[in-house]
């Protein structure tokens, strides 16, 4: 939709709210002509970062004789987790920028357009939304990410050398010290990838904080709204917004599983705890913030039951006085609108009574699980025939 069309339709500009614009890293990418603000040049950016992180590792391991063969237990070309991380997950992290830029603004503007936030509280809502652009343009979050990369991230890397397994990035001949490819992996490739990863964790945390602040506003929720969550059903679209991040997590999980299957011959079921851990993290960061609206939903449901109960009592009393006690002779019972109104009131009360107190829908959970599971599916097929897998899926669906 063009800018003029959005103006006519009364829709706010997507650029007014963003979790992915600004920052030192984006400024660097812009100077290198790898980013045209806000999120353009996705292909160029993905290829360049993948080349910086993956290509030197391949060339250096090739020169050192560790790209393939039996000189080490894990040659470079068999390290599936490295290829998944730098060739698939990195482009997905950049694709997530585009998804977030295009899809988050129309979502948050629904609070104002649907009247969920009253007119007198709109300035407070806009002040909360200003946190997004203000913090993502600040240099502090990215500096913190860099600090984490070269402290905690480096510590995790050093623990890898406690293993007796020789790899393309560590040489047993030198006391499990890094190879030349390992040095690039340690100081360039992994830090850059972890920076992109930590930066997205910061954005997801900021998104959760924004929803927390919005949930504390005096929201005007409608107990009779057909989405059965007071009009907040649009928030279930978060699974669509963050699908590249979800798939990237699944890619990292499948890469780790594939590497250990190749190097150690591990069975797929031995990774169930890792899979559960990734699922918990995904639910916590993607769907967890929606629980901030549960208190408001519970309050709206209680108020709705009270108010519609009073309305129902008043209407049914007048209905009883008119049709049961009074029995008017000048008005036919057949075709009377009073009967239909009574039925409509009963339906409205039933909608209020069944109003949910959790915004998270089953479809949102299914989308999240599918996003995580899709990259793991090829590994599942190596241990389970397709027909048997389909039988299990049919049983789950039923």
N, C-alpha and C positions, 0 to 999 in steps of 0.2 A: 504494500500500500504506500502511495506517495505521501509526501509531507502535506500537500494541499488536501488530499483525500482524508488524512487523519484529522486535519483541522476541521474540515466540514463535518466529519463524523463525531467530533467532540472528544477524540481520543488524545491523551497526552503523548508527547514525543517520547519514544523509548530512551533517548539519550538523557532525559532528565533524571533517570535513576539507573545506576549501573554498579555492579559488583566487580567488573572486570576491566574498567578503564583506568588509565593513569598508572603511576608507579615508575620506579627507576628502570625496571627490566623492560617494560613496554616502551619507555623513552629510548632505551638502547636499541631495541628492535626497530623502532621507527627510524633512528639515525642510520641503521644498517639496511634500510629499505626492505625489512622483513615484516613490517607491520604498517598498514595504513589505517590509522585510527578511524573507528574504534576497534574493529575486529577483522579487517580485510587482510588479504594475502595469506590466507590460512595454509595453502599448499606450500608456498615458498618458506614460510616459517617452520612448518613441520619438517620439510626436507632438510633445511639448514641445521636445525637442532639435532635431528636424527643423524645427520652426517657428522656433526661434531662429537656426538656421544658414541656412535657405533663404528663408523668407518675407521678411525685411528686404531680401535681395538682389533679390528680384523687385519689391518695392514701390519701392525706390530706383532700380533700373534703369528701371522704368516711368516714374517721375517725371522721370528724366534723358533719356528717349527712347531708351534703349539696350536695351529689352526685346525688341524685334523691329525689323525694317526694315533699311535699308542704310546707316544713319548710321555704323555701325562694321562691321568685317569679321566679328566674332563677337558677335552679339547674345545676350542672356542666355538666351532660350528655345531657342537652338540649341546652347548649351553643355551637351552631353549629360553630360560628365564631372562637372559641378557637380551636376546633378540626380541622377546615379547615386550620387555621394558622399553627399549629404545626405538624399536621400529613400529610398534603398535600403540603402546600406552602413551608415548609422547604426543603423537598426532591426536589421540583421543582427548588429552588434556587441553590442547589448543582448540579442538572442536567444541569442547565444553564452554570455552569463552564465548563462542558464537551463540550456542544454545542459551546461555545465561543472559547475554546481552539482548537477545531477541524475545525471550519468553518470560523472564522475571518481571520486567516493567508492566506488561499487560496484566500480570497476576496481582501485583501489589496495588495497582490502581483500582482494582475491583472493590477494595474496601471503601473507597470514596464514591465510586460510580453506583454501587448497589445501596448506598446509604447506610452501610454497616457502621461507619464512623459518621457521627452527626456533624452538621455544618459547623457548629461552634468548636468541634474538636479537630477539624481538618488541619488547622495550623500545627497542632501537636503531631498529627500523622505525618505531615510534610517535614517537620523537624526530625522525626525519627528516620524517615527515608533519606534525609540528607546525610545521615551517618554513613551510608553505603559509599557514595562517591567520595566523601571527605576522608574516610579511612583507607580506601583503596588507592587514593592518590598520595597518601602519606608515605614517607620513606621508612618509617619505623617498622611496620609489619614485615616488609621485605628484608630489612636488616636483621630482624629477629629470626626470620626463616634462614638466612645465611648463617647466623650464629648457630642455630640448631643443626644445620647441615654439617658444619665443620667441628662440632663438638660431639653431640650425641651420635650423629651419623658416622663420624670418623671412629668413635668408640665401637659402634656396631661392626664396622669394617674390620677393625683389628681383631675382633673375636673370631673372625673367619679363619685366622691362621692357627687356631688351636686344633684344627682338624688335621688328620694325617693324610687326607685326600689331596693329591697333587692336581692342580688345575692350570689352565692357560694364564691365570693371573697370579699364581703363587708357585714358587719353585722350592721343592724339597731339598734340592742340592745346596741351597743357600739358607737352610734353616727356616723354611716356609716363609721366605721374604718375597715381596712382590716382584714380578717380572716387569719389563718395560711396559707391556700392555697393561699389567696390573697397576702400575703407577698412574697411567692415564685414567684408568678405570677408577682408581681411588681418589684422585684429586680433581678430575674434570667431569667424567661421564656421570658417576654416581651423584656427586654434589649438585650438578645441574639438574638431573632428574629429580632428586629429592627436593630441591628448591621449588620446582614446578609443583611437586606433590604437596609439600608443606603449604605453599601459597594457596592451593585449593582447599586445604583443611582450614586455613584462616578464613577464606571466603565463606565456606560452609558454616563456620562458627559465627561469623558476622551475620549471615543470613538468619541463623537461629536466634541471635540476640535481637535482631530487628523484629522478628515475629514475636519474641517475648515481650518487647516494648509495646508492640501493637496490641497484643492480647491483654495488656493491662489498661488499655483505654476503655472508657465506658461504651462498649459495643452495643449496637442496636440489632440484636439477632431476632429473627422471626421464627417462632416455634412451628408455624404452619408452612414454612418454605418447603417446596417439593423435594429438595435435595436431602431433607431429613437431618441436616446439621445446621439449621438456622440461617442458611445462605452462605456458609463457608465451604461448600462443596468444591469450589474452584481451586482450593488449596491442594486437592488431591492430584493436581497436575504436576506437582513437584517431581514425581517420578519421571515424567516426560522431560522436565527442565534439566535434570541432572543425569539423564541416561548415559551420556558419554563418560561421566565420572564412574558411574556404577559399572559399566562395561570395562573400563580401565582397571578397576579393582578385580573384576573377574579374570581379565587377561593376566594380571600379575599373579593371581592365585593359580591359574592353569599353568603358567610358565614355571612356577616353583614346583608344582606337582610333576610336570613333565620332566624337569631336570632330575628330580630325585628318582623318578621311575627309571630313567635312563642310567643314572650313575649308580643307584643302589638297588634297583629292581623292586622298589616299594609298591605295594598294592594301593589302589585308589582309596579304599575304605580307611586306610591308615591315616588319611589326611582329613578325616571328618571334623576334627577339632579346629584345624586351620580354616576349613570351610565355614564352620559355625562362627568362628571369630570374625571373619570378614563379613558375614551376614549381619552379625550384631553391630559392627562398626557402621555398615551401610544404613541399617535401620536407625541407629542412634543419630547419625549426622543428617540423613535425608528426611526421614519420617518423624524422628523424635521431636523436633521443634513444633510439630503440629499439636502435640499434647499440651502445649501452653494454653490452648484455647478450651481445654476441657472444663476448667472452672466456670468460664463464661457460658459454655453450653449447658452445664448442669443448672446454673442459675436461671438461664432462659427457659429451660424445660420445667423447672419448678414453678416459675412465675406463670408460664403458659398454662400449666395444668390448673393452677388456682384461678386465673382470669377466665379461661374458657370454661372452667367448672361453674363459675358464677354466671357467665353468659348462658350456659346450658340450663342451669337451674331456673334462671329468669324466663327463658324462652319456653321451656317445657311446662312451667307453672302457668304461663299465659295460654299455652296451647291447651292444657288441661282445663283451665277455666272456660275457654271458648268452646272447645269441641266435646269435652266430656261432661262438664258441669252445665254449660250454657246451652249446647246443642242448637246453634242458630238455624232458623228455618228459612231465612231469606238468602242463604249462601249455600250452594251445593257442596257436598263433601268431595264428590268425584271431580278430579282435576284441580283441586285446591292447591295453591302454591304453598300453603302452610305445611302440607305433608312433605313436599320436596325440600323445603327449608329445614325441616326437622332432620331429614336424612343427611342433608349437607352439613348441618351442625354436628351431627354424630360423626361423620367422616372427618371433619376438621379436628374434633377432639381426639379421634383415634390417631391422626397424624401427629398431634402434639404429644400424645402419650408414648408414641413409638419414636420420638425424636432421639437421635443418637447423641452421645456425649463425647465421642471421639471422632475427629475429622478423618482419620485414616480409614480408607475404604479397602475392601478386599482386592479390588482391581489395582490399587496403588501398590499393595504388597506383592501381588502377582507380577506386576511389571518390574519391580525391584528384584525379585528372585530370578525372573527370567533374564534380566540384564546381567546378573552375576553368573548365572548357570550356563548361558549360551557359550562363552569361551571355553568352559570346562566340558561341554558336550562331546567334542572329538575324543577326549580322554576316556569318557564314559563308554563310548562306542568301541574302544580297544579292549574292554573287559566284558561288555554286555552286548549281545546281538541286538540288532535293530528291532526285531519282532518282540523280543522280551522287554526291551525298553518301552515300546509302545504299549504293551500290556500294563506295565507299571503306571504309565502316564494316564491310561484310561481308568485304572482303578482309583488314582488320585482325583481325577475329574469327577468321578461318580461318587 
